[in-house]
Amino acid sequence: MTFGSRLKWARETAGLTQKQLSEASQIGESSISEYENDGRDPSALQLVRIGEVLKRRPEFFFETGEPQREVVLWREKPCSDAAQIELQLIELADQYQRLEHCVGNPSLVALPFVDALRQDFDYPDAERLAHDFRMSHSLGERPGSSLLRVLEEVCRVKVFHLPFNPTGTAACSLDERYGAAILLNSNNIRWRRNFDLAHELFHLLTWKLFRTGAQVTEASEREEKLAQCFAGALLVPAEPLKLAIASQRRGKSSLDFDDLFEVARQFDVSVQALVWQMVSNRIIDKSKAMALLEKIEGRVNLWEKRKDEARPAERPIRFEALAREAIEKGMIGTGVFAKYMGISRRAAMKIIETEIYPGSEYQASAQIEIVDP
């Protein structure tokens, strides 16, 4: 493909018109049209601006061969700007992996993927997969408290948080360039994010099973139900759940909302997720569960609307630590550090001068700028 055809492909993948790209990059619309028709080439500065808008590195436009679109699997696509959010996730994951290369630790992902030959995968398999993952990664009886840390530090899954609507959705991606990535909604409270994290983990573990052959970019209803089954079984294991409920009852014939909330808090999941796991483990039947959820709906919604929890950081702690290490070793310059950290150049210079080289004569303006490593 020519430069122009790759530019057009990237623009359309980003869901932008020529006019929108022109406005975002501050480059004339007629110029954008000329670039796409290979009438002339942009300057180096214009190419950087275009790349920033389209979330593509400059060298992408000069690569040979047909570009392959990265697959981002959504539970439900956002109401708007889905393409831009997808590209932001891919850009963050790519930056993360490039930082790993900078510090000499480039391994991609360490997940026990399900064999792609398994075509008869069903609900008992999803529960068994959850059990095996919990045991092999030492998640204990309350997996929700350590799942994020284990995925990031042990399994090398890149987990990011961004705000988007609807809130009841999340996404994941698996690519040979940057490995495994999960996107959670920062508008959700922690126990909602926990369940989303486990749900997306299932999609990553079974990626080679359900995304074989032609690129399947949407999950079927059955796959989504299997993911729900897996997430519930992983976060709320059967035996610990039964023990927790028995302890909370203390001789009472039934549990009230406060009891349910306390058990849900222990497992770091929502009350709804807890109730459906009680159904799955035959502690109560489905009709009683539905009646119970209807009865406590108002109180559940009240808890869901609490705003006393801090919003999670967009980038993982390790991502920011790698960026600091990379600039300290001279692997990236101030501009790239600012871009990766999602901050202004002025804020980046302050971090470098006061935290990375405190008390030194460091001059950010004099440092050699290294383009994306």
Residue, then its C-alpha position, 0 to 999 in steps of 0.5 A: m500500500t502507498f502512503g496515501s492509502r495507509l493514511k486513508w485506512a488509518r483515518e477510516t479506522a479512526g472513524l474520522t472524515q477528512k474534514q474531522l482529521s483536518e480540524a483535529s490536526q490543523i492541516g487543510e482539508s485539501s492537503i489531507s485529500e492530496y496526501e491520501n491521493d499521493g499527490r504530495d507528502p506532508s512535512a515531518l511536523q504535519l506527519v506527527r500531528i496526523g499520527e497523534v490524531l489517528k493514534r499511529r506512530p509515523e513509521f506506520f504510514f511507510e510500512t509495507g503490506e496490508p495493515q491489520r486492524e487490531v481487534v477490540l472486543w466489547r461487551e457493548k460498544p460505547c454510545s459514541d466515540a467507540a473508534q477513538i476509545e479503541l485507538q486510545l486503548i491500542e495506543l496505551a497498550d503499544q506505549y506500555q510494550r515499548l516501555e517494556h522494551c526500553v528497560g529490557n523486559p519485552s515478554l508479552v503475556a503469560l496467560p494459560f490460553v484455552d486450546a483453540l481445538r476445543q469446540d465443545f467448551d461449555y458452562p462446566d468448562a468455564e467453571r473449571l477454568a475459573h477454578d484452575f486459574r484461581m488455584s494456579h495463581s494463588l488467588g485464595e478464597r477472596p480473589g477480588s482483592s488480588l486479581l488486578r495485581v496478579l493480572e498486571e504483575v504475573c500475567r503481564v496483562k495491560v489494564f487501563h481505566l477510561p471513562f465512557n458510556p454505557t457504564g455496564t461495559a468493558a473491552c479487551s484486546l489481544d495482539e502480537r504487537y502489544g500482548a493482552a490489554i483490558l479496558l475498564n470503565s473508570n466511572n464504575i465503582r470498584w466491585r463493578r470493575n472487579f467483575d468486568l476484569a474477570h469477565e474480560l479475562f475470560h475473553l482473553l483466555t478463550w481468545k484462540l477458541f472464539r476468535t479463530g479463522a475469520q476475525v470475529t470481532e463480536a462475542s456471541e450471546r453464548e460467549e457472553k454468558l460463559a464469560q459471566c459464568f466464569a467471572g462469578a465462579l472466579l470471584v465468588p468460589a462455591e465453598p468460601l461463599k457457603l461458609a461466608i453466608a453461614s457465618q452471616r446468618r448466625g441462626k437467622s432464617s434469611l439474609d437481609f440487605d445488610d447481610l448480603f452487602e457484607v458478604a458481597r463486600q468480603f468478595d469485592v463484588s456487587v450484591q447482584a453478582l453475589v445473589w446470582q452466584m447463590v443461585s448458581n451454587r443452589i443456595i437459593d432458587k432463581s425465583k427467590a433470587m429475582a424476588l430478592l433483587e426486586k425487593i432490595e433494588g432501591r438500596v442497591n442503587l443507593w450504594e451504586k451511586r456513592k461517590d466517595e471512592a477515588r477514581p482509578a488512575e488511567r495508566p497502571i502504576r507499573f506503566e508510569a514506573l517504566a516511563r520514569e525508568a526509561i527517561e532516567k536511563g536516557m531511552i526517551g526524551t522529555g516530549v515522549f515522556a510527557k506524551y506517554m504520561g498524558i501530561s503537558r511538557r511543562a508538567a513532565m519537566k517538573i517531574i524530571e527536575t524534582e523527582i527523577y533528578p532532584g537537586s541536579e542541574y538537569q536541563a530538559s531543553a538541552q536533552i536529546e529528544i528520542v522519538d518513540p523507542 
